[in-house]
Amino acid sequence: MIRVYRPEVREGVQWVLAEEEGADYELVQELGTPLARDWVPLQVELVKEKDDGGKRERVDMPWMTGMALVMRPRAVSVLGELCLRVGELLPLACGGEELVLWNVTRTVDALDWNASEVVLGADGKYVIDVRSHAFKRDVVAGLPAFRIPETKAIFVGAEFVELVGKAELTGPRFELAWAG
């Protein structure tokens, strides 16, 4: 059985935000393509407090977006080798915090359109949302992580989720997107 998961934000954890307005939007547009060669560390801030003034939980993988995971050194020591098989680890500039962004560069035509529930725009071409995913087994088998061309979201395999669990890494939750 192949299992594919999506990272999801967990309530109350620390967040990473780009300091420069619009920089996070620009970054998301570039994710999925190799960036390391010309990478200048993105200036980010770590959001440690909730809106009500309470403390956010310090985690191994602070939340930024479901399109790229951010990791502290402990997470990199556990997941780094696996991450580099399908992407790159890019340093972030965060005033005294060691953080890296995992840019998954492996994009595969893996979505099974007939078995997935896809919401298209008025033009019938633009993907607005994928409400339920189904993947081509032969394409995703053995991949620790990947992207699909229809969205910028990343998906991780059971190997990744198992490593996170065994090392008791904290951060996002991993929701089962598909099993087949």
N, CA, C and O of each residue as an XYZ file, in Angstrom:
720
protein
N       0.845     -1.186      0.000
C       0.000      0.000      0.000
C       0.888      1.247      0.000
O       1.796      1.368      0.822
N       0.629      2.140     -0.896
C       1.345      3.416     -0.965
C       0.505      4.461     -0.239
O      -0.705      4.562     -0.446
N       1.166      5.233      0.612
C       0.482      6.305      1.334
C       1.158      7.633      1.002
O       2.384      7.747      1.000
N       0.326      8.626      0.722
C       0.807      9.962      0.390
C       0.141     10.943      1.359
O      -1.069     10.886      1.578
N       0.941     11.840      1.932
C       0.464     12.769      2.950
C       0.693     14.215      2.516
O       1.550     14.515      1.685
N      -0.112     15.101      3.116
C       0.048     16.540      2.929
C       0.361     17.172      4.269
O      -0.315     16.883      5.257
N       1.386     18.042      4.329
C       1.612     18.766      5.580
C       0.484     19.766      5.811
O       0.045     20.455      4.891
N       0.028     19.830      7.051
C      -1.031     20.754      7.441
C      -0.577     21.502      8.687
O       0.114     20.939      9.537
N      -0.956     22.743      8.794
C      -0.579     23.549      9.950
C      -1.217     22.964     11.211
O      -2.361     22.510     11.196
N      -0.462     22.987     12.280
C      -0.962     22.558     13.581
C      -1.170     23.806     14.425
O      -0.290     24.663     14.506
N      -2.315     23.904     15.042
C      -2.692     25.081     15.826
C      -1.675     25.367     16.929
O      -1.245     24.456     17.637
N      -1.297     26.631     17.069
C      -0.486     27.063     18.193
C       1.015     26.937     18.028
O       1.758     27.203     18.973
N       1.490     26.532     16.834
C       2.936     26.403     16.634
C       3.519     27.707     16.093
O       2.795     28.567     15.592
N       4.835     27.836     16.204
C       5.514     29.015     15.669
C       5.371     29.056     14.143
O       5.328     28.023     13.476
N       5.302     30.266     13.620
C       5.187     30.520     12.181
C       6.433     31.251     11.708
O       7.109     31.926     12.484
N       6.724     31.105     10.426
C       7.795     31.857      9.777
C       7.150     32.733      8.711
O       6.409     32.248      7.856
N       7.443     34.034      8.774
C       6.897     34.990      7.804
C       8.025     35.786      7.174
O       8.987     36.154      7.848
N       7.905     36.052      5.882
C       8.878     36.907      5.206
C       8.772     38.315      5.774
O       7.669     38.818      5.991
N       9.917     38.956      6.016
C       9.908     40.322      6.564
C       9.465     41.344      5.528
O       8.744     42.288      5.850
N       9.894     41.156      4.286
C       9.550     42.108      3.232
C       8.179     41.771      2.658
O       7.917     40.630      2.278
N       7.315     42.766      2.599
C       5.968     42.552      2.076
C       6.039     42.029      0.642
O       6.741     42.580     -0.206
N       5.302     40.963      0.398
C       5.249     40.376     -0.942
C       6.336     39.349     -1.227
O       6.247     38.623     -2.216
N       7.357     39.274     -0.382
C       8.460     38.341     -0.633
C       7.997     36.896     -0.544
O       8.484     36.044     -1.287
N       7.059     36.608      0.358
C       6.562     35.236      0.471
C       5.778     34.846     -0.778
O       5.869     33.704     -1.230
N       5.015     35.771     -1.338
C       4.276     35.506     -2.573
C       5.241     35.231     -3.720
O       5.036     34.297     -4.495
N       6.290     36.037     -3.830
C       7.290     35.829     -4.877
C       7.970     34.479     -4.715
O       8.198     33.769     -5.695
N       8.292     34.128     -3.474
C       8.932     32.844     -3.215
C       8.035     31.694     -3.657
O       8.500     30.771     -4.325
N       6.771     31.737     -3.297
C       5.849     30.665     -3.654
C       5.799     30.484     -5.169
O       5.684     29.357     -5.650
N       5.883     31.574     -5.924
C       5.854     31.486     -7.382
C       7.069     30.735     -7.927
O       6.986     30.104     -8.981
N       8.192     30.801     -7.216
C       9.431     30.174     -7.675
C       9.619     28.751     -7.157
O      10.423     27.998     -7.706
N       8.894     28.377     -6.115
C       9.073     27.053     -5.531
C       8.824     25.958     -6.554
O       7.979     26.086     -7.440
N       9.575     24.889     -6.410
C       9.461     23.770     -7.340
C      10.562     23.772     -8.377
O      10.857     22.737     -8.975
N      11.172     24.924     -8.597
C      12.311     25.014     -9.515
C      13.584     25.160     -8.670
O      13.531     25.719     -7.575
N      14.706     24.672     -9.157
C      15.954     24.809     -8.385
C      16.294     26.282     -8.160
O      16.311     27.076     -9.101
N      16.564     26.636     -6.907
C      16.859     28.018     -6.543
C      18.241     28.180     -5.917
O      18.732     29.302     -5.794
N      18.872     27.085     -5.522
C      20.104     27.141     -4.726
C      21.226     27.933     -5.393
O      21.960     28.650     -4.712
N      21.366     27.819     -6.672
C      22.482     28.462     -7.379
C      22.540     29.966     -7.157
O      23.617     30.527     -6.952
N      21.383     30.618     -7.198
C      21.326     32.075     -7.046
C      20.658     32.509     -5.742
O      20.277     33.670     -5.592
N      20.518     31.582     -4.810
C      19.766     31.847     -3.580
C      20.456     32.870     -2.693
O      21.636     32.735     -2.372
N      19.722     33.875     -2.310
C      20.129     34.827     -1.275
C      19.158     34.564     -0.130
O      17.946     34.668     -0.318
N      19.670     34.224      1.061
C      18.752     33.872      2.146
C      17.643     34.900      2.344
O      17.897     36.096      2.491
N      16.422     34.410      2.345
C      15.250     35.238      2.544
C      15.201     35.701      3.994
O      15.354     34.893      4.910
N      14.988     37.003      4.206
C      14.845     37.554      5.557
C      13.461     37.191      6.072
O      12.449     37.557      5.475
N      13.426     36.473      7.181
C      12.160     36.061      7.757
C      12.129     36.396      9.244
O      13.161     36.659      9.862
N      10.930     36.381      9.798
C      10.787     36.540     11.241
C      10.052     35.314     11.759
O       9.212     34.738     11.068
N      10.377     34.930     12.967
C       9.732     33.807     13.626
C       8.647     34.366     14.544
O       8.936     35.106     15.484
N       7.416     34.008     14.264
C       6.290     34.487     15.069
C       6.161     33.561     16.275
O       5.787     32.395     16.148
N       6.480     34.111     17.453
C       6.534     33.313     18.675
C       5.336     33.528     19.583
O       5.131     32.775     20.535
N       4.536     34.564     19.290
C       3.379     34.864     20.136
C       2.087     34.780     19.341
O       2.041     35.092     18.151
N       1.049     34.353     20.025
C      -0.291     34.321     19.440
C      -0.871     35.727     19.487
O      -0.328     36.608     20.153
N      -1.958     35.928     18.790
C      -2.632     37.228     18.780
C      -3.059     37.660     20.179
O      -3.095     38.853     20.480
N      -3.384     36.685     21.037
C      -3.825     37.015     22.396
C      -2.659     37.216     23.367
O      -2.873     37.407     24.564
N      -1.418     37.173     22.850
C      -0.243     37.390     23.684
C       0.366     36.123     24.246
O       1.463     36.168     24.802
N      -0.318     34.984     24.117
C       0.223     33.710     24.580
C       1.385     33.259     23.704
O       1.547     33.734     22.579
N       2.176     32.357     24.218
C       3.342     31.844     23.486
C       2.925     30.766     22.491
O       2.080     29.921     22.783
N       3.534     30.815     21.313
C       3.383     29.739     20.337
C       4.402     28.646     20.678
O       5.472     28.935     21.213
N       4.071     27.417     20.373
C       4.936     26.279     20.669
C       6.174     26.280     19.760
O       6.060     26.380     18.538
N       7.352     26.167     20.376
C       8.596     26.029     19.613
C       8.619     24.608     19.050
O       8.442     23.639     19.788
N       8.838     24.492     17.745
C       8.802     23.189     17.090
C      10.016     23.016     16.186
O      10.707     23.981     15.859
N      10.264     21.772     15.791
C      11.382     21.458     14.896
C      11.140     21.945     13.477
O      12.083     22.203     12.729
N       9.857     22.068     13.109
C       9.486     22.524     11.770
C       8.406     23.598     11.884
O       7.215     23.301     11.784
N       8.835     24.875     12.099
C       7.842     25.953     12.177
C       7.065     26.051     10.865
O       7.596     25.737      9.799
N       5.827     26.481     10.943
C       4.962     26.540      9.758
C       5.237     27.787      8.930
O       5.381     28.884      9.469
N       5.308     27.608      7.614
C       5.388     28.742      6.698
C       4.289     28.610      5.648
O       3.494     29.526      5.440
N       4.262     27.453      4.993
C       3.285     27.191      3.947
C       3.280     25.701      3.646
O       4.262     25.007      3.911
N       2.194     25.214      3.102
C       2.126     23.821      2.677
C       2.868     23.589      1.375
O       2.820     22.496      0.811
N       3.546     24.610      0.902
C       4.292     24.513     -0.347
C       5.787     24.367     -0.121
O       6.545     24.112     -1.057
N       6.209     24.532      1.134
C       7.618     24.360      1.499
C       7.677     24.224      3.014
O       7.012     24.964      3.739
N       8.463     23.291      3.481
C       8.605     23.126      4.921
C       9.854     23.839      5.407
O      10.874     23.870      4.717
N       9.767     24.409      6.597
C      10.906     25.057      7.242
C      11.389     24.121      8.335
O      10.588     23.496      9.030
N      12.723     24.027      8.483
C      13.284     23.100      9.459
C      14.379     23.745     10.285
O      15.151     24.575      9.806
N      14.420     23.333     11.545
C      15.523     23.664     12.435
C      16.574     22.564     12.285
O      16.303     21.530     11.673
N      17.786     22.780     12.845
C      18.866     21.796     12.690
C      18.497     20.368     13.084
O      18.922     19.427     12.413
N      17.728     20.181     14.139
C      17.366     18.819     14.548
C      16.578     18.105     13.454
O      16.818     16.926     13.193
N      15.651     18.797     12.817
C      14.873     18.200     11.725
C      15.763     17.925     10.520
O      15.624     16.895      9.861
N      16.678     18.851     10.234
C      17.591     18.651      9.104
C      18.480     17.427      9.342
O      18.755     16.671      8.410
N      18.931     17.229     10.590
C      19.795     16.077     10.875
C      19.061     14.760     10.639
O      19.686     13.768     10.262
N      17.758     14.735     10.852
C      16.967     13.528     10.648
C      16.523     13.385      9.195
O      16.579     12.290      8.636
N      16.086     14.474      8.586
C      15.425     14.425      7.282
C      16.265     14.918      6.115
O      15.887     14.731      4.959
N      17.408     15.551      6.406
C      18.186     16.217      5.367
C      18.542     15.355      4.180
O      18.358     15.773      3.037
N      19.049     14.160      4.425
C      19.456     13.273      3.321
C      18.264     12.935      2.435
O      18.366     12.972      1.209
N      17.147     12.609      3.048
C      15.936     12.296      2.301
C      15.464     13.525      1.517
O      15.075     13.409      0.355
N      15.498     14.693      2.149
C      15.067     15.938      1.492
C      15.894     16.234      0.244
O      15.361     16.674     -0.775
N      17.180     15.992      0.332
C      18.067     16.302     -0.794
C      17.876     15.355     -1.980
O      18.327     15.659     -3.085
N      17.222     14.229     -1.773
C      16.945     13.313     -2.886
C      15.933     13.899     -3.859
O      15.919     13.537     -5.035
N      15.079     14.813     -3.369
C      14.010     15.363     -4.215
C      13.915     16.886     -4.131
O      12.903     17.473     -4.513
N      14.973     17.516     -3.630
C      14.891     18.962     -3.495
C      16.165     19.551     -2.954
O      17.237     18.955     -3.056
N      16.042     20.719     -2.380
C      17.199     21.445     -1.860
C      16.833     22.120     -0.549
O      15.674     22.455     -0.304
N      17.837     22.310      0.284
C      17.667     22.990      1.564
C      18.301     24.371      1.447
O      19.496     24.495      1.180
N      17.499     25.393      1.647
C      17.932     26.773      1.440
C      17.926     27.518      2.774
O      16.908     27.530      3.466
N      19.048     28.138      3.146
C      19.088     28.845      4.422
C      18.181     30.070      4.423
O      18.024     30.752      3.410
N      17.592     30.329      5.578
C      16.786     31.527      5.788
C      17.529     32.435      6.753
O      18.258     31.951      7.619
N      17.359     33.732      6.620
C      17.981     34.694      7.530
C      16.944     35.075      8.580
O      15.930     35.705      8.281
N      17.229     34.670      9.837
C      16.232     34.860     10.891
C      16.893     35.236     12.206
O      16.688     34.555     13.211
N      17.673     36.293     12.225
C      18.259     36.832     13.442
C      18.550     35.861     14.562
O      17.826     35.841     15.558
N      19.574     35.068     14.433
C      19.990     34.165     15.494
C      19.362     32.783     15.457
O      19.825     31.892     16.170
N      18.345     32.570     14.668
C      17.712     31.249     14.531
C      18.277     30.561     13.297
O      18.392     31.177     12.238
N      18.630     29.291     13.428
C      19.064     28.504     12.272
C      17.848     27.844     11.658
O      17.294     26.897     12.216
N      17.436     28.344     10.511
C      16.282     27.808      9.801
C      16.638     27.584      8.343
O      17.368     28.374      7.744
N      16.117     26.501      7.774
C      16.263     26.255      6.346
C      14.888     25.964      5.749
O      13.986     25.471      6.426
N      14.759     26.276      4.490
C      13.536     26.041      3.736
C      13.775     24.843      2.838
O      14.766     24.801      2.109
N      12.885     23.875      2.882
C      12.983     22.719      1.987
C      12.159     23.002      0.747
O      10.932     23.074      0.806
N      12.840     23.161     -0.371
C      12.207     23.390     -1.662
C      12.184     22.061     -2.409
O      13.210     21.612     -2.919
N      11.018     21.436     -2.474
C      10.869     20.186     -3.214
C      10.871     20.537     -4.700
O       9.988     21.249     -5.178
N      11.866     20.033     -5.424
C      11.993     20.351     -6.846
C      11.514     19.212     -7.738
O      11.501     19.347     -8.962
N      11.127     18.107     -7.143
C      10.646     16.956     -7.927
C       9.160     17.143     -8.220
O       8.317     16.968     -7.339
N       8.850     17.497     -9.456
C       7.460     17.659     -9.893
C       7.136     16.523    -10.842
O       7.854     16.292    -11.814
N       6.049     15.813    -10.558
C       5.685     14.656    -11.379
C       4.219     14.733    -11.790
O       3.377     15.255    -11.059
N       3.938     14.201    -12.973
C       2.561     14.137    -13.471
C       1.909     12.919    -12.824
O       1.797     11.861    -13.443
N       1.485     13.077    -11.584
C       1.033     11.939    -10.790
C      -0.461     11.943    -10.482
O      -0.996     10.930    -10.031
N      -1.139     13.055    -10.717
C      -2.554     13.141    -10.356
C      -3.393     12.278    -11.295
O      -3.306     12.411    -12.515
N      -4.193     11.403    -10.725
C      -5.149     10.599    -11.485
C      -6.422     11.431    -11.585
O      -7.235     11.447    -10.661
N      -6.585     12.107    -12.688
C      -7.695     13.040    -12.873
C      -9.055     12.354    -12.776
O     -10.011     12.948    -12.278
N      -9.149     11.127    -13.241
C     -10.440     10.430    -13.227
C     -10.885     10.046    -11.821
O     -12.085      9.965    -11.555
N      -9.945      9.810    -10.926
C     -10.278      9.365     -9.574
C     -10.183     10.493     -8.542
O     -10.539     10.294     -7.381
N      -9.708     11.673     -8.949
C      -9.585     12.821     -8.050
C     -10.788     13.736     -8.213
O     -11.469     13.709     -9.238
N     -11.042     14.542     -7.193
C     -12.083     15.553     -7.294
C     -11.393     16.899     -7.462
O     -10.856     17.458     -6.507
N     -11.414     17.413     -8.696
C     -10.703     18.633     -9.051
C     -11.700     19.736     -9.378
O     -12.641     19.528    -10.144
N     -11.489     20.906     -8.793
C     -12.339     22.064     -9.071
C     -11.582     22.942    -10.068
O     -10.474     23.405     -9.796
N     -12.207     23.161    -11.230
C     -11.592     23.969    -12.278
C     -12.237     25.343    -12.350
O     -13.397     25.521    -11.978
N     -11.465     26.314    -12.836
C     -11.980     27.659    -13.045
C     -12.953     27.688    -14.204
O     -13.195     26.672    -14.855
N     -13.507     28.856    -14.454
C     -14.504     29.026    -15.510
C     -13.974     28.628    -16.887
O     -14.734     28.195    -17.753
N     -12.654     28.782    -17.078
C     -12.069     28.429    -18.377
C     -11.930     26.920    -18.563
O     -11.614     26.454    -19.658
N     -12.167     26.155    -17.491
C     -12.074     24.702    -17.573
C     -10.661     24.168    -17.584
O     -10.460     22.961    -17.722
N      -9.663     25.049    -17.439
C      -8.259     24.637    -17.485
C      -7.533     24.899    -16.180
O      -6.732     24.076    -15.738
N      -7.802     26.033    -15.564
C      -7.107     26.452    -14.352
C      -7.626     25.662    -13.153
O      -8.832     25.625    -12.908
N      -6.721     25.032    -12.407
C      -7.108     24.272    -11.225
C      -7.244     25.222    -10.040
O      -6.275     25.864     -9.636
N      -8.442     25.308     -9.493
C      -8.695     26.133     -8.317
C      -8.373     25.342     -7.062
O      -7.761     25.864     -6.130
N      -8.787     24.076     -7.038
C      -8.596     23.257     -5.847
C      -8.656     21.785     -6.237
O      -9.296     21.410     -7.219
N      -7.979     20.969     -5.452
C      -8.120     19.522     -5.569
C      -8.696     19.077     -4.226
O      -7.991     19.046     -3.218
N      -9.976     18.734     -4.223
C     -10.672     18.401     -2.974
C     -10.330     17.004     -2.474
O     -10.267     16.766     -1.267
N     -10.111     16.092     -3.396
C      -9.637     14.765     -3.004
C      -8.645     14.304     -4.070
O      -8.863     14.449     -5.273
N      -7.560     13.750     -3.574
C      -6.467     13.347     -4.454
C      -6.470     11.845     -4.691
O      -6.776     11.055     -3.797
N      -6.130     11.478     -5.892
C      -5.795     10.097     -6.236
C      -4.557     10.200     -7.129
O      -4.470     11.067     -7.999
N      -3.624      9.315     -6.899
C      -2.363      9.395     -7.634
C      -2.105      8.132     -8.445
O      -2.656      7.068     -8.159
N      -1.266      8.267     -9.450
C      -0.836      7.130    -10.261
C       0.232      6.386     -9.455
O       1.311      6.917     -9.193
N      -0.088      5.155     -9.070
C       0.799      4.356     -8.212
C       2.214      4.264     -8.764
O       3.183      4.457     -8.031
N       2.334      3.973    -10.041
C       3.660      3.762    -10.630
C       4.497      5.034    -10.638
O       5.725      4.958    -10.700
N       3.870      6.184    -10.579
C       4.593      7.452    -10.597
C       5.073      7.845     -9.193
O       6.186      8.352     -9.046
N       4.263      7.621     -8.176
C       4.616      8.070     -6.827
C       5.328      7.008     -5.988
O       5.880      7.325     -4.935
N       5.321      5.767     -6.437
C       5.961      4.685     -5.672
C       7.432      5.018     -5.422
O       8.185      5.295     -6.355
N       7.825      4.986     -4.160
C       9.221      5.202     -3.787
C       9.658      6.647     -3.668
O      10.799      6.910     -3.289
N       8.788      7.590     -3.979
C       9.170      8.996     -3.858
C       8.994      9.461     -2.412
O       7.921      9.280     -1.835
N      10.031     10.058     -1.820
C       9.875     10.576     -0.458
C       9.034     11.843     -0.415
O       8.432     12.157      0.612
N       8.990     12.572     -1.531
C       8.181     13.795     -1.634
C       8.099     14.186     -3.101
O       8.931     13.790     -3.918
N       7.079     14.970     -3.414
C       6.915     15.438     -4.794
C       5.903     16.571     -4.829
O       5.199     16.839     -3.855
N       5.855     17.221     -5.967
C       4.811     18.195     -6.293
C       4.099     17.686     -7.538
O       4.626     16.868     -8.292
N       2.890     18.191     -7.729
C       2.189     17.922     -8.983
C       2.087     19.238     -9.739
O       1.993     20.293     -9.112
N       2.103     19.206    -11.061
C       2.090     20.461    -11.826
C       0.824     21.298    -11.617
O       0.843     22.509    -11.842
N      -0.256     20.677    -11.196
C      -1.524     21.389    -11.040
C      -1.544     22.358     -9.858
O      -2.302     23.327     -9.868
N      -0.727     22.108     -8.849
C      -0.683     22.964     -7.663
C       0.765     23.114     -7.211
O       1.649     22.417     -7.711
N       1.004     23.995     -6.293
C       2.345     24.176     -5.725
C       2.540     23.361     -4.445
O       3.642     23.307     -3.899
N       1.461     22.726     -3.968
C       1.527     21.979     -2.707
C       2.519     20.825     -2.808
O       2.723     20.247     -3.875
N       3.131     20.505     -1.662
C       4.006     19.342     -1.632
C       3.279     18.178     -0.972
O       2.389     18.358     -0.141
N       3.681     17.005     -1.365
C       3.182     15.756     -0.809
C       4.384     14.960     -0.358
O       5.430     14.978     -1.008
N       4.238     14.262      0.750
C       5.326     13.436      1.270
C       4.852     12.002      1.383
O       3.667     11.729      1.573
N       5.812     11.091      1.261
C       5.498      9.678      1.356
C       5.599      9.168      2.784
O       5.980      9.891      3.704
N       5.246      7.905      2.937
C       5.243      7.268      4.260
C       6.639      7.269      4.880
O       6.763      7.408      6.097
N       7.687      7.117      4.077
C       9.052      7.112      4.605
C       9.347      8.413      5.359
O       9.930      8.385      6.443
N       8.954      9.527      4.797
C       9.155     10.830      5.420
C       8.391     10.907      6.739
O       8.954     11.277      7.769
N       7.117     10.559      6.702
C       6.266     10.640      7.890
C       6.775      9.696      8.984
O       6.739     10.039     10.166
N       7.242      8.523      8.596
C       7.784      7.572      9.572
C       9.039      8.112     10.239
O       9.208      7.958     11.448
N       9.925      8.746      9.467
C      11.126      9.342     10.053
C      10.769     10.449     11.043
O      11.367     10.549     12.114
N       9.804     11.265     10.684
C       9.335     12.332     11.579
C       8.834     11.718     12.881
O       9.164     12.198     13.966
N       8.042     10.665     12.774
C       7.483     10.018     13.951
C       8.525      9.344     14.823
O       8.501      9.487     16.045
N       9.444      8.607     14.201
C      10.482      7.902     14.961
C      11.378      8.866     15.731
O      11.785      8.587     16.859
N      11.678      9.999     15.110
C      12.547     10.993     15.755
C      11.752     11.934     16.674
O      12.326     12.793     17.344
N      10.437     11.759     16.694
C       9.552     12.618     17.484
C       9.742     14.096     17.161
O       9.764     14.951     18.047
N       9.880     14.370     15.853
C       9.991     15.759     15.405
C       8.639     16.435     15.547
O       7.595     15.816     15.342
N       8.670     17.699     15.895
C       7.442     18.448     16.087
C       7.281     19.480     14.978
O       8.254     19.923     14.367
N       6.043     19.845     14.739
C       5.753     20.840     13.710
C       4.407     20.562     13.093
O       3.416     20.414     13.808
N       4.350     20.488     11.766
C       3.049     20.281     11.123
C       2.524     18.868     11.394
O       3.260     17.973     11.808
N       1.250     18.711     11.150
C       0.704     17.353     11.149
C       0.688     16.901      9.699
O       0.662     17.727      8.785
N       0.704     15.607      9.490
C       0.715     15.078      8.136
C      -0.590     14.316      7.926
O      -0.822     13.256      8.508
N      -1.422     14.892      7.080
C      -2.749     14.328      6.818
C      -2.681     13.408      5.604
O      -2.111     13.759      4.571
N      -3.269     12.233      5.747
C      -3.298     11.288      4.641
C      -4.086     11.893      3.492
O      -5.265     12.213      3.641
N      -3.434     12.049      2.345
C      -4.106     12.595      1.154
C      -4.615     11.475      0.259
O      -5.609     11.631     -0.451
N      -3.905     10.320      0.303
C      -4.279      9.202     -0.573
C      -3.586      7.933     -0.123
O      -2.442      7.965      0.330
N      -4.273      6.832     -0.247
C      -3.690      5.510     -0.022
C      -4.156      4.618     -1.159
O      -5.347      4.561     -1.466
N      -3.236      3.939     -1.768
C      -3.619      3.069     -2.893
C      -2.553      2.083     -3.251
O      -2.732      1.289     -4.175
